[in-house]
Amino acid sequence: MTALPALGALRAFEAAARLGSFKRASVELAVTPTAISHQIRQLEADLGVALFLRQTRKVVLTEEGRALYEPVHAGFTGIAAVVGRLRAGRGRKVATLSATLSFTARLLVPRAARFRARFPDWDLRLNAADANVDLAAGEADAAIRYGAGPWPGLDAVELMPESFAPVCAPQLGIRTPRDLARATLIHIEPLSFAPDASAPSWRAYAEASDLPGIEGAAGVTVNDENSAIQAVLLGQGVALLSLALMSAELAAGTLVEPFGCVMPGLAYHFVAPAGAAARPGAAVLRDWVVAEFGEHRSIDHN
């Protein structure tokens, strides 16, 4: 048998290729972006080909990279499925729920203990990733996704609508739309998990709210929600943030929504493979998520 490259290098390659980013791969694998880059360079040196085209904010697979990705991804997916079945066979039942990094950290993790209280015979595994996981391949039992749908092959339960508004630390003294002219505006690049349904831009917000004097491109730009949230928590400026994700800070007064100009977004949905309601893992996740986040609004069969 031909000698295979190091497993760690293949894992780094698969994650970077799937997520389109060394940084996002480093978050998923809990290592530094430098470590991801080093492992992939070693893999490229071992194979003697370039696997990625490095661009400013993302990486794109070369022809050789695409050829390698499919079997590597299929291999890791198959291993994960078997490992999940083996672990479940030990007597503990595991329910895996996928959601974006921000939704997981801000809304699921604080509620995780309530899942264990509601389903004491089940263990909860939260798969935090901005890229959509392959539910059909068994990468998770179910997921929470943001958008309008439809999601072919999935049953969807609408959980709650989303809305966006300027949010900032109270010490900035932002009280009226006019105050935005002297504030640092924090911009978020289009969200990778929903590029056509992202948070509104400041330019679009200014036009929709008829707020003259706001330079829609000025300020600080970040490429993920978590960085924008952290900047706002540190008092670095004002961002158009999800009111659902920031509900705890807004209720506690740590952050404020200084004035009432709100832009509607789309909605969060619980999704699972069609017919998965009969599968125990998907069923307990749906019961828990619907109880936590809203009424059972609708089910789409695609």
LUMTORNU-54503 format. One line per 8 residues: number of its first residue (from 1); their letters; for each residue x, y, z of N, C-alpha, C, O. Coordinates in steps of 0.02 Angstrom, whole numbers, padded with zeros to 5 digits. Atoms other than C-alpha are relative to their C-alpha. Example, Ala and Ser with C-alpha at 12.3 -4.5 7.8 and 13.67 -1.06 7.14 Angstrom:
# LUMTORNU-54503
1 = AS = 00045/-00059/00000/00615/-00225/00390/00045/00060/00000/00097/00059/00033  -00042/-00059/-00003/00684/-00053/00357/-00039/00055/00037/-00014/00110/00045 $
***
This chain:
# LUMTORNU-54503
1 = MTALPALG = 00042/-00060/00000/00000/00000/00000/00044/00062/00000/00094/00065/00035  -00038/-00063/00002/00062/00175/-00042/-00002/00034/00067/-00055/00038/00099  -00003/-00034/-00065/00121/00269/00112/-00044/00063/-00003/-00040/00102/-00051  00045/-00057/-00003/-00009/00398/00163/00032/00059/00036/00076/00048/00078  -00024/-00058/-00038/00027/00576/00221/-00023/-00004/00073/-00065/-00045/00090  00018/-00002/-00071/00014/00618/00406/-00075/00014/00008/-00103/00057/-00028  00072/-00008/-00011/-00165/00605/00471/-00017/00072/00019/-00068/00099/-00003  00013/-00068/-00021/-00153/00776/00553/00000/00049/-00059/-00040/00095/-00061 $
9 = ALRAFEAA = -00003/-00044/00059/-00105/00858/00388/-00062/-00009/-00043/-00089/00039/-00069  00061/00013/00039/-00250/00773/00298/-00061/00031/00035/-00105/00058/00002  00056/-00030/-00037/-00369/00831/00437/-00001/00075/-00009/-00054/00105/-00018  -00004/-00073/00010/-00307/01010/00421/-00021/00018/-00071/-00057/00067/-00081  00020/-00013/00069/-00325/01002/00231/-00075/-00006/-00009/-00106/00037/-00040  00072/00011/00008/-00503/00932/00240/-00040/00058/00030/-00087/00082/-00001  00036/-00054/-00032/-00560/01066/00362/00008/00066/-00038/-00041/00102/-00047  -00012/-00063/00037/-00479/01210/00266/-00036/-00001/-00067/-00064/00050/-00087 $
17 = ARLGSFKR = 00034/00005/00065/-00550/01147/00100/-00075/00007/00009/-00108/00041/-00030  00072/-00001/-00012/-00725/01123/00172/-00023/00069/00021/-00077/00092/00000  00020/-00065/-00027/-00728/01291/00261/00025/00059/-00043/00002/00115/-00034  -00026/-00053/00042/-00630/01390/00130/00043/00050/00036/00051/00107/00013  -00038/-00047/-00041/-00520/01467/00263/00045/-00037/00048/00023/-00084/00082  -00045/00029/-00050/-00367/01422/00365/-00022/00022/00070/-00016/-00018/00117  00021/-00025/-00065/-00434/01530/00507/-00059/-00040/00027/-00059/-00061/00085  00058/00038/-00023/-00601/01441/00515/00019/-00072/00015/-00007/-00102/00062 $
25 = ASVELAVT = -00024/00067/-00014/-00513/01274/00505/00035/-00003/00068/00028/-00051/00105  -00036/-00001/-00064/-00404/01324/00653/-00049/00003/00058/-00037/-00028/00110  00051/-00002/-00053/-00560/01366/00756/-00032/-00068/00009/-00040/-00091/00066  00033/00065/-00005/-00642/01200/00715/00046/-00052/00031/00023/-00093/00071  -00047/00051/-00024/-00485/01099/00754/00036/00021/00064/00077/-00017/00090  -00028/-00025/-00063/-00436/01206/00906/00076/00004/-00002/00110/-00015/00045  -00071/-00013/00006/-00262/01249/00841/00008/00070/-00029/-00042/00103/-00043  -00011/-00067/00027/-00182/01409/00777/-00003/-00002/-00077/00011/-00054/-00107 $
33 = PTAISHQI = -00003/-00003/00073/-00200/01467/00595/00070/-00016/-00027/00077/-00045/-00081  -00068/00015/00021/-00010/01454/00585/00011/-00075/-00003/00045/-00100/-00049  -00008/00073/-00001/-00019/01270/00631/-00035/-00031/-00061/-00008/-00077/-00092  00035/00025/00059/-00149/01240/00494/00042/00012/-00062/00051/-00033/-00103  -00040/-00018/00058/-00041/01331/00366/00062/-00044/-00005/00080/-00067/-00059  -00061/00041/-00001/00114/01233/00419/-00016/-00071/-00021/00021/-00100/-00061  00018/00069/00018/00026/01064/00406/-00016/-00007/-00074/00003/-00056/-00107  00018/00004/00071/-00043/01104/00234/00061/00009/-00044/00067/-00024/-00096 $
41 = RQLEADLG = -00062/-00007/00039/00126/01164/00171/00041/-00066/00001/00071/-00084/-00049  -00034/00064/-00003/00201/01000/00232/-00033/-00051/-00046/00000/-00090/-00079  00037/00046/00043/00064/00904/00142/00015/00015/-00073/00026/-00031/-00113  -00015/-00018/00069/00095/01002/-00019/00071/-00021/-00019/00084/-00043/-00075  -00069/00021/00014/00282/00968/-00004/00004/-00075/-00008/00042/-00100/-00051  00001/00073/00004/00248/00783/00024/-00027/-00023/-00067/-00001/-00070/-00098  00032/00021/00063/00135/00771/-00128/00033/00031/-00062/00026/00004/-00117  -00033/-00033/00056/00236/00890/-00236/-00047/00041/-00043/-00031/00054/-00102 $
49 = VALFLRQT = 00048/-00042/00037/00084/00993/-00289/-00027/00053/00046/-00026/00046/00107  00035/-00051/-00038/-00004/01152/-00235/-00073/-00021/00007/-00105/-00040/-00043  00070/00020/-00013/-00173/01113/-00155/-00047/00059/00004/-00107/00051/-00007  00042/-00059/-00007/-00236/01290/-00129/00030/00059/-00038/00090/00065/-00046  -00019/-00068/00022/-00232/01460/-00212/-00015/00046/00059/-00073/00052/00079  00009/-00044/-00058/-00204/01582/-00068/-00024/00069/-00024/00013/00103/-00060  00027/-00066/00016/-00315/01737/-00089/-00003/00041/00063/00013/00017/00117  -00005/-00046/-00056/-00335/01888/00024/-00039/-00024/00060/-00012/-00025/00116 $
57 = RKVVLTEE = 00042/00018/-00058/-00479/01827/00132/-00024/-00072/-00003/-00065/-00092/00038  00022/00068/00004/-00502/01647/00077/00051/-00041/-00038/00097/-00013/-00068  -00042/00044/00039/-00418/01497/00000/-00045/-00040/-00047/-00101/-00058/-00029  00038/00035/00051/-00476/01407/-00157/00040/-00061/-00022/00101/-00056/-00033  -00033/00061/00020/-00436/01229/-00205/00025/00004/-00072/-00009/00029/-00116  -00024/00010/00068/-00327/01197/-00356/-00032/-00063/-00028/-00070/-00097/00006  00027/00062/00030/-00371/01057/-00477/00024/-00061/00039/-00014/-00108/00050  -00026/00055/-00039/-00257/00941/-00378/-00033/-00003/00069/-00046/-00057/00095 $
65 = GRALYEPV = 00034/-00002/-00065/-00337/00999/-00216/-00070/-00028/-00003/-00091/-00064/00042  00068/00027/00008/-00511/00960/-00281/00001/-00076/-00006/-00042/-00111/00020  -00006/00073/00009/-00454/00786/-00332/00012/-00035/00067/-00012/-00090/00078  -00015/00030/-00065/-00388/00753/-00157/-00057/00008/00049/-00069/-00036/00091  00050/-00016/-00051/-00532/00832/-00062/-00055/-00052/00005/-00073/-00074/00060  00059/00044/-00002/-00674/00715/-00111/00013/-00065/00039/-00025/-00080/00084  -00012/00062/-00039/-00596/00550/-00050/00019/00013/00072/00001/-00026/00116  -00019/-00015/-00070/-00522/00633/00105/-00062/00018/00040/-00071/-00007/00096 $
73 = HAGFTGIA = 00062/-00019/-00035/-00689/00712/00152/-00044/-00061/00012/-00070/-00070/00067  00041/00060/-00007/-00781/00549/00120/00029/-00046/00054/-00008/-00076/00093  -00031/00043/-00050/-00655/00456/00227/-00012/00023/00071/-00031/-00016/00114  00012/-00026/-00067/-00669/00570/00378/-00074/-00003/00019/-00090/-00016/00076  00071/00004/-00014/-00858/00575/00362/-00019/-00072/00019/-00057/-00083/00067  00014/00070/-00016/-00865/00385/00361/00027/-00020/00068/-00006/-00056/00105  -00029/00015/-00065/-00748/00373/00510/-00043/00030/00056/-00057/-00003/00106  00041/-00033/-00051/-00854/00499/00608/-00065/-00037/00011/-00088/-00044/00068 $
81 = AVVGRLRA = 00063/00036/-00007/-01013/00402/00572/00010/-00065/00039/-00030/-00081/00083  -00013/00063/-00035/-00938/00237/00631/00017/00013/00073/-00008/-00022/00117  -00017/-00017/-00069/-00862/00318/00786/-00063/00019/00039/-00071/-00001/00097  00062/-00018/-00033/-01032/00393/00827/-00041/-00061/00018/-00069/-00064/00073  00038/00061/-00015/-01115/00223/00814/00033/-00041/00055/-00002/-00069/00098  -00035/00038/-00052/-00981/00141/00920/-00010/00032/00069/-00020/-00002/00118  00011/-00035/-00064/-00997/00274/01054/-00070/-00009/00025/-00082/-00019/00085  00069/00010/-00019/-01184/00258/01053/-00011/-00070/00027/-00052/-00081/00071 $
89 = GRGRKVAT = 00007/00069/-00022/-01164/00070/01076/00028/-00012/00070/00016/-00066/00098  -00027/00009/-00067/-01073/00097/01241/-00054/00009/00053/-00040/-00003/00112  00052/-00010/-00049/-01239/00136/01324/-00021/00072/00007/-00073/00087/00036  00017/-00071/-00001/-01236/00325/01307/-00026/00019/-00069/00003/00002/-00120  00029/-00024/00062/-01345/00404/01175/00023/00072/-00011/00021/00113/00034  -00027/-00065/00016/-01273/00556/01087/-00042/00033/-00054/-00055/00004/-00107  00037/-00039/00050/-01373/00690/00996/00045/00058/-00021/00068/00097/00021  -00046/-00051/00025/-01268/00805/00884/-00039/00054/-00037/-00076/00039/-00084 $
97 = LSATLSFT = 00034/-00057/00030/-01333/00977/00839/00051/00049/-00027/00097/00069/00008  -00046/-00047/00032/-01244/01092/00716/-00033/00069/-00002/-00093/00075/-00013  00023/-00069/00007/-01259/01282/00716/00061/00043/-00012/00118/00020/-00005  -00056/-00045/00013/-01153/01433/00674/00040/00011/00064/00015/-00002/00119  -00043/-00013/-00058/-01010/01483/00788/-00034/00048/00049/-00033/00036/00109  00031/-00050/-00043/-01105/01635/00854/-00062/-00028/00035/-00071/-00019/00095  00062/00027/-00030/-01272/01546/00880/00017/-00052/00053/-00015/-00054/00105  -00019/00050/-00048/-01186/01402/00968/00025/00031/00065/00003/00014/00119 $
105 = ARLLVPRA = -00031/-00030/-00059/-01083/01511/01085/-00050/00041/00041/-00048/00040/00102  00042/-00048/-00036/-01218/01637/01128/-00068/-00027/00019/-00097/-00003/00068  00067/00023/-00015/-01380/01539/01126/-00005/-00074/00018/-00050/-00093/00056  00006/00071/-00016/-01346/01352/01135/00040/-00019/00063/00015/-00054/00106  -00041/00018/-00057/-01202/01337/01259/-00032/00021/00067/-00032/-00019/00114  00032/-00017/-00064/-01294/01436/01396/-00061/-00042/00018/-00082/-00042/00075  00060/00041/-00012/-01442/01316/01377/00016/-00075/00003/-00029/-00115/00012  -00018/00070/00006/-01344/01153/01366/-00020/-00041/00062/-00041/-00098/00056 $
113 = ARFRARFP = 00018/00037/-00061/-01376/01104/01548/-00074/-00017/00001/-00093/-00069/00028  00071/00014/00001/-01562/01115/01517/-00016/-00060/-00045/-00064/-00096/-00033  00009/00061/00041/-01546/00984/01380/00011/-00062/00043/-00029/-00108/00041  -00015/00058/-00042/-01465/00863/01503/-00054/-00011/00053/-00070/-00068/00071  00054/00007/-00050/-01601/00900/01631/-00063/-00029/-00032/-00099/-00068/00000  00060/00023/00034/-01737/00868/01503/00008/-00072/-00026/-00040/-00110/-00027  -00013/00066/00028/-01655/00713/01427/00061/-00030/00035/00115/-00031/00006  -00058/00023/-00039/-01543/00636/01562/00035/-00061/-00030/00092/-00074/-00013 $
121 = DWDLRLNA = -00031/00059/00031/-01510/00479/01457/00040/00018/-00062/00069/-00026/-00094  -00033/-00021/00061/-01436/00582/01316/00059/00046/00015/00057/00086/00062  -00055/-00048/00000/-01270/00670/01291/-00010/00047/-00059/-00032/00026/-00113  00007/-00050/00052/-01271/00831/01189/00068/00016/-00029/00115/00030/00008  -00062/-00021/00034/-01136/00867/01060/-00018/00059/-00045/-00060/00054/-00090  00012/-00060/00039/-01133/01043/00988/00056/00007/-00052/00115/00013/-00034  -00048/-00006/00056/-01048/01055/00817/-00004/00072/-00025/-00049/00089/-00063  00001/-00071/00018/-01006/01240/00795/00041/00010/-00063/00101/00000/-00063 $
129 = ADANVDLA = -00034/-00013/00064/-00964/01284/00614/-00044/00045/-00042/-00104/00034/-00047  00039/-00045/00043/-01016/01424/00498/-00017/-00034/-00066/-00067/-00015/-00098  00017/00037/00061/-01011/01305/00350/-00054/-00051/00016/-00052/-00082/00069  00053/00050/-00011/-01166/01195/00332/00029/-00070/-00001/00065/-00089/-00047  -00023/00069/-00002/-01129/01017/00384/-00044/-00042/-00045/-00100/-00023/-00063  00036/00047/00043/-01184/00870/00277/-00043/-00045/00044/-00020/-00095/00071  00045/00039/-00042/-01336/00804/00372/-00014/-00068/-00029/-00020/-00117/00007  00014/00064/00032/-01369/00668/00245/00056/-00050/00012/00043/-00110/00015 $
137 = AGEADAAI = -00057/00044/-00012/-01195/00598/00276/00009/-00017/00073/00055/-00054/00091  -00005/00016/-00071/-01224/00593/00463/00048/00042/00039/00067/00022/00094  -00046/-00042/-00037/-01108/00736/00513/-00033/00029/00062/00002/00049/00109  00038/-00021/-00059/-01245/00790/00635/-00070/-00028/-00007/-00092/-00045/-00062  00069/00023/00002/-01420/00733/00682/-00046/00054/-00027/-00096/00039/-00061  00043/-00056/00020/-01493/00905/00650/00042/00064/00003/00099/00063/00026  -00036/-00063/00001/-01444/01087/00628/-00049/00058/00009/-00110/00050/-00001  00038/-00063/-00001/-01504/01264/00658/00029/00044/-00055/00089/00059/-00054 $
145 = RYGAGPWP = -00024/-00041/00057/-01493/01368/00499/-00041/00063/-00005/-00099/00067/00012  00030/-00066/00009/-01529/01548/00459/-00014/00012/-00074/00029/-00001/-00116  00016/-00014/00070/-01618/01597/00300/-00074/-00008/-00014/-00115/-00014/00032  00069/00006/00021/-01778/01582/00200/-00016/-00070/-00024/-00074/-00087/-00034  00012/00066/00029/-01754/01404/00137/-00017/00009/-00074/-00007/00063/-00102  00008/00068/-00027/-01804/01293/00057/00067/-00036/00004/00115/-00016/-00029  -00059/00042/-00005/-01677/01161/00106/-00019/-00069/-00027/-00050/-00109/00008  00021/00063/00031/-01699/01015/-00015/00022/-00061/00041/00078/-00064/00066 $
153 = GLDAVELM = -00014/00061/-00037/-01709/00846/00070/-00004/00006/00075/00009/-00042/00110  00003/-00011/-00072/-01733/00923/00242/-00070/00020/00022/-00106/00054/-00015  00059/-00027/-00032/-01881/00950/00356/00021/00060/00041/00072/00057/00076  -00019/-00062/-00035/-01879/01126/00429/-00056/00023/00046/-00114/00024/00026  00047/-00029/-00048/-01963/01198/00583/00023/00071/00014/00078/00082/00040  -00018/-00069/-00013/-01963/01387/00594/-00001/00013/00075/-00048/-00005/00110  -00007/-00013/-00072/-01903/01443/00766/-00017/00071/00018/-00062/00084/00058  00011/-00070/-00019/-01894/01632/00774/00027/00045/-00054/00077/00029/-00087 $
161 = PESFAPVC = -00025/-00048/00050/-01875/01781/00660/00061/00037/00027/00073/00040/00087  -00060/-00038/-00018/-01717/01884/00659/-00011/00073/-00016/-00049/00091/-00062  00000/-00071/00015/-01694/02072/00665/00067/00029/00021/00102/00000/00062  -00065/-00031/-00011/-01545/02189/00668/-00009/00074/00018/-00055/00107/-00007  00002/-00070/-00019/-01512/02358/00748/00069/00021/00025/00110/-00021/00042  -00063/-00023/-00029/-01367/02468/00803/00003/-00020/00074/-00044/-00010/00111  -00012/00021/-00069/-01295/02400/00966/00068/00025/00021/00116/00023/-00018  -00064/-00026/-00023/-01158/02475/01072/00003/-00002/00077/-00047/-00018/00110 $
169 = APQLGIRT = -00008/-00005/-00072/-01089/02493/01248/-00031/00067/00024/-00025/00117/-00011  00034/-00062/-00022/-01186/02622/01352/00048/00058/00011/00028/00116/00004  -00046/-00055/-00014/-01029/02721/01394/00018/00041/-00061/00047/00095/-00054  -00014/-00040/00060/-01014/02778/01213/-00046/00060/-00006/-00031/00107/-00043  00046/-00057/00001/-01161/02894/01241/-00038/00008/-00065/-00058/00064/-00082  00039/-00003/00061/-01248/02851/01078/-00074/-00002/00019/-00097/-00051/00049  00070/-00003/-00019/-01429/02904/01099/-00048/00013/-00058/-00106/-00007/-00055  00042/-00016/00057/-01495/02964/00931/00036/-00020/-00064/00097/-00028/-00063 $
177 = PRDLARAT = -00034/00015/00064/-01461/02921/00748/00054/00050/-00018/00103/00032/-00050  -00051/-00051/00017/-01365/03085/00732/00067/-00015/00033/00120/00003/00006  -00063/00016/-00035/-01237/03021/00858/00044/-00049/-00039/00103/-00054/-00026  -00039/00048/00039/-01184/02888/00733/00054/00035/-00042/00104/00004/-00060  -00048/-00037/00041/-01093/03023/00634/00067/00007/00035/00118/00016/00002  -00063/-00006/-00036/-00962/03033/00772/00024/-00067/00028/00074/-00070/00064  -00018/00066/-00027/-00954/02847/00810/00041/-00040/-00050/00038/-00027/-00110  -00034/00048/00043/-00841/02712/00742/-00050/-00055/-00019/-00077/-00089/00025 $
185 = LIHIEPLS = 00047/00051/00024/-00949/02599/00635/00039/-00065/-00012/00091/-00065/-00044  -00031/00066/00009/-00905/02413/00640/-00039/-00038/-00052/-00100/-00047/-00046  00032/00034/00057/-00942/02320/00479/00016/-00075/00003/00070/-00094/00025  -00010/00072/00004/-00963/02132/00455/-00004/-00020/-00073/-00053/-00004/-00107  00002/00025/00068/-00918/02052/00290/-00057/-00050/-00008/-00080/-00078/00041  00055/00048/00010/-01053/01942/00210/00013/-00066/00035/00068/-00094/00031  -00006/00060/-00041/-01084/01791/00320/00008/-00061/-00046/-00032/-00070/-00092  -00015/00057/00044/-01011/01632/00244/-00057/-00051/-00001/-00066/-00086/-00051 $
193 = FAPDASAP = 00052/00051/-00003/-01158/01525/00301/-00064/00023/-00033/-00109/-00017/-00045  00061/-00025/00033/-01290/01638/00220/00017/00064/-00038/-00008/00117/-00020  -00022/-00061/00035/-01209/01758/00095/-00055/00041/-00030/-00047/00101/-00039  00056/-00037/00028/-01377/01805/00021/-00050/00023/00053/-00100/00054/00037  00046/-00018/-00054/-01458/01830/00191/00038/00027/00060/00020/00014/00117  -00043/-00023/-00053/-01325/01919/00291/-00031/00059/00037/-00082/00087/00017  00021/-00060/-00036/-01343/02057/00419/00004/00059/-00048/00048/00061/-00091  -00002/-00057/00046/-01382/02222/00332/00063/00042/00008/00092/00045/00062 $
201 = SWRAYAEA = -00059/-00044/-00003/-01240/02338/00289/-00020/00068/00028/-00079/00085/00029  00015/-00068/-00025/-01225/02511/00365/-00027/00044/-00056/-00069/00087/-00044  00024/-00040/00056/-01251/02585/00192/-00074/-00013/-00011/-00114/00034/-00020  00071/00017/00009/-01415/02490/00171/-00042/00025/00058/-00098/00048/00049  00036/-00023/-00060/-01465/02534/00349/-00012/00076/-00004/-00067/00099/00011  00007/-00073/00005/-01433/02720/00320/-00053/00020/-00051/-00092/00066/-00040  00049/-00015/00051/-01536/02719/00161/-00070/-00018/00022/-00118/00020/00011  00066/00022/-00021/-01680/02620/00236/-00027/00043/00057/-00088/00053/00062 $
209 = SDLPGIEG = 00021/-00039/-00057/-01684/02728/00393/00001/00075/-00013/-00015/00115/00030  -00004/-00070/00020/-01659/02892/00298/00043/00039/00049/00021/00089/00078  -00046/-00032/-00047/-01508/02940/00403/00057/00033/-00039/00105/-00001/-00056  -00054/-00034/00037/-01402/03070/00312/00062/00009/00043/00058/00008/00105  -00061/-00015/-00036/-01224/03102/00359/00039/-00060/00024/00091/-00052/00056  -00036/00060/-00020/-01172/02920/00388/00039/-00025/-00060/00011/-00038/-00113  -00042/00027/00053/-01026/02862/00283/-00002/-00076/00005/00026/-00105/00052  00014/00071/-00005/-01077/02684/00246/00060/-00046/-00001/00055/-00104/00019 $
217 = AAGVTVND = -00058/00044/00005/-00901/02618/00217/00054/00017/00052/00104/-00020/00057  -00051/-00020/-00047/-00804/02709/00354/-00003/-00042/00063/-00056/-00066/00082  00000/00036/-00063/-00749/02623/00513/00048/-00059/00000/00101/-00056/-00030  -00040/00060/-00007/-00681/02451/00554/-00039/-00059/-00029/-00098/-00067/-00015  00033/00058/00031/-00720/02293/00453/00030/-00064/00026/00091/-00071/00030  -00021/00066/-00022/-00712/02116/00520/-00035/-00052/-00043/-00085/-00037/-00076  00028/00051/00045/-00749/01952/00432/-00041/-00053/00036/-00057/-00105/00007  00044/00048/-00034/-00852/01864/00565/-00038/00036/00055/-00016/00087/00082 $
225 = ENSAIQAV = 00044/-00029/-00051/-00992/01901/00688/00034/00005/00068/00028/00056/00102  -00029/00001/-00067/-00894/01851/00843/00049/00058/00011/00051/00086/00065  -00047/-00056/-00007/-00760/01981/00810/-00037/00066/00008/-00017/00109/00048  00040/-00061/-00007/-00891/02117/00787/-00031/00004/00069/-00031/00058/00100  00030/00001/-00066/-00978/02064/00948/00053/00018/00053/00039/00057/00099  -00052/-00014/-00048/-00813/02067/01043/00020/00074/-00002/00031/00104/00051  -00018/-00071/00006/-00771/02241/00976/-00053/00043/00034/-00036/00092/00068  00054/-00039/-00032/-00941/02306/01033/00002/-00007/00076/-00006/00042/00111 $
233 = LLGQGVAL = -00004/00011/-00072/-00923/02227/01205/00058/00039/00032/00054/00060/00089  -00058/-00038/-00025/-00754/02314/01222/-00009/00076/-00008/00037/00114/00008  00013/-00072/00008/-00833/02483/01180/00037/00031/-00058/00050/00091/-00058  -00039/-00025/00056/-00741/02498/01014/-00042/00036/-00053/-00014/00070/-00096  00042/-00032/00051/-00891/02559/00913/-00070/-00028/00001/-00091/-00060/00049  00070/00020/00007/-01067/02525/00852/-00005/-00049/-00058/00024/-00036/-00112  00009/00049/00053/-01117/02372/00750/-00074/-00015/-00009/-00113/-00010/00038  00067/00026/00013/-01276/02313/00667/00000/-00074/00018/00027/-00115/-00019 $
241 = LSLALMSA = -00004/00068/-00026/-01301/02155/00769/-00069/-00032/00005/-00120/00002/00007  00061/00039/-00010/-01430/02019/00786/-00027/00012/00070/00008/00004/00119  00031/-00010/-00065/-01551/02062/00925/-00013/-00066/00035/-00016/-00069/00097  00008/00066/-00032/-01579/01876/00954/00065/-00022/00033/00064/-00046/00090  -00063/00021/-00027/-01394/01841/00979/00022/00043/00060/00056/00019/00104  -00023/-00045/-00053/-01370/01992/01093/-00053/00009/00055/-00048/00056/00095  00056/-00010/-00047/-01529/01968/01197/00023/00002/00072/-00004/00042/00111  -00021/00002/-00070/-01437/01926/01359/00034/00066/00021/00019/00093/00074 $
249 = ELAAGTLV = -00035/-00063/-00016/-01323/02080/01353/-00048/00059/00000/-00042/00104/00041  00049/-00054/00003/-01467/02193/01304/-00045/-00001/00062/-00061/00052/00089  00043/00006/-00059/-01575/02127/01446/00038/00021/00063/00008/00051/00109  -00039/-00017/-00059/-01433/02150/01572/00024/00073/-00001/00047/00097/00051  -00024/-00068/00005/-01390/02325/01509/00074/00006/-00014/00102/00061/-00016  -00071/-00002/00019/-01212/02276/01465/00009/00035/-00067/00058/00071/-00077  00004/-00035/00064/-01254/02335/01289/-00068/00032/-00006/-00115/00013/00029  00064/-00034/00010/-01391/02450/01229/-00016/00004/-00075/00028/00005/-00117 $
257 = EPFGCVMP = 00026/-00016/00066/-01497/02471/01075/-00026/00071/00005/-00082/00082/00026  00012/-00069/-00020/-01494/02661/01081/-00062/00032/-00030/-00090/00078/00000  00061/-00029/00029/-01639/02699/00964/-00036/-00053/-00040/-00007/-00105/-00056  00045/00053/00024/-01781/02606/00883/-00003/-00012/-00074/-00056/-00029/-00100  00000/00014/00073/-01729/02588/00701/00023/-00071/-00011/00083/-00085/-00010  -00015/00072/00006/-01738/02400/00674/-00012/-00022/-00072/-00062/-00004/-00103  00009/00029/00066/-01711/02309/00510/-00017/-00074/00007/00020/-00110/00040  00017/00071/-00005/-01798/02141/00491/00049/-00043/-00039/00075/-00022/-00091 $
265 = GLAYHFVA = -00040/00050/00036/-01697/01989/00442/-00044/-00057/-00023/-00103/-00047/-00037  00038/00059/00020/-01751/01814/00396/-00019/-00039/00064/-00047/-00009/00110  00020/00038/-00059/-01776/01674/00523/00048/-00058/00010/00082/-00080/-00036  -00037/00060/-00018/-01688/01533/00613/-00047/-00060/-00006/-00105/-00056/00014  00039/00060/00008/-01748/01357/00573/00039/-00060/00029/00100/-00063/00025  -00026/00065/-00018/-01720/01186/00648/-00009/-00045/-00060/-00065/-00051/-00086  00005/00043/00059/-01680/01067/00505/00030/-00068/00015/00078/-00075/00054  -00024/00069/-00006/-01654/00879/00495/-00018/-00036/-00064/-00064/-00015/-00100 $
273 = PAGAAARP = 00017/00037/00061/-01653/00752/00354/-00074/-00021/00000/-00102/-00037/00052  00071/00017/00006/-01828/00715/00289/-00013/-00067/00032/00023/-00116/00020  00017/00061/-00035/-01910/00584/00398/00040/-00011/00063/00031/-00062/00096  -00044/00011/-00058/-01781/00608/00536/-00037/00008/00066/-00010/-00010/00118  00037/-00008/-00063/-01917/00650/00663/-00009/-00068/00034/-00018/-00071/00095  00007/00066/-00029/-01931/00462/00686/00065/-00026/00030/00066/-00077/00064  -00065/00020/-00027/-01746/00451/00730/00009/00031/00069/-00003/00091/00077  -00001/-00026/-00069/-01716/00469/00917/00042/00063/00009/00020/00110/00043 $
281 = GAAVLRDW = -00042/-00058/-00010/-01571/00593/00906/-00032/00064/-00026/-00033/00115/00009  00033/-00058/00029/-01662/00713/00790/-00062/00019/00039/-00077/00078/00048  00062/-00013/-00036/-01823/00695/00889/00012/00037/00066/-00023/00084/00082  -00012/-00034/-00063/-01748/00744/01057/00027/00070/-00011/00012/00116/00027  -00026/-00067/00015/-01654/00889/00979/-00057/00047/-00020/-00058/00105/00002  00056/-00043/00020/-01813/00955/00898/-00042/00020/00061/-00061/00078/00068  00039/-00015/-00059/-01909/00942/01061/00034/00054/00042/00002/00101/00066  -00037/-00048/-00042/-01773/01036/01155/00004/00068/-00033/-00010/00119/00000 $
289 = VVAEFGEH = -00010/-00064/00034/-01741/01171/01024/-00066/00038/-00006/-00068/00098/00006  00065/-00034/00006/-01926/01208/00995/-00022/00027/00068/-00049/00082/00072  00017/-00024/-00067/-01953/01221/01184/00040/00061/00020/00015/00106/00054  -00043/-00056/-00019/-01807/01341/01201/-00012/00063/-00041/-00008/00118/-00014  -00003/-00058/00045/-01831/01454/01051/-00065/00020/-00032/-00066/00067/-00071  00062/-00027/00029/-02012/01468/01005/-00051/-00053/-00016/-00040/-00113/-00008  00054/00045/00018/-02173/01395/00949/00016/-00038/-00063/00058/-00017/-00103  -00006/00042/00059/-02183/01258/00819/-00037/00035/-00057/-00098/00026/-00065 $
297 = RSIDHN = 00034/-00043/00049/-02218/01377/00674/-00020/-00036/-00064/-00077/-00030/-00086  00016/00032/00064/-02207/01271/00517/00049/-00055/-00014/00105/-00054/00011  -00045/00055/00021/-02135/01113/00442/-00002/-00002/-00076/-00056/-00007/-00106  -00005/00006/00073/-02074/01108/00263/00027/-00067/-00018/00078/-00088/00009  -00025/00064/00024/-02054/00941/00175/00024/00012/-00071/-00016/00027/-00116  -00030/-00014/00065/-01936/00961/00027/00028/-00063/-00029/00055/-00062/-00084 $
***
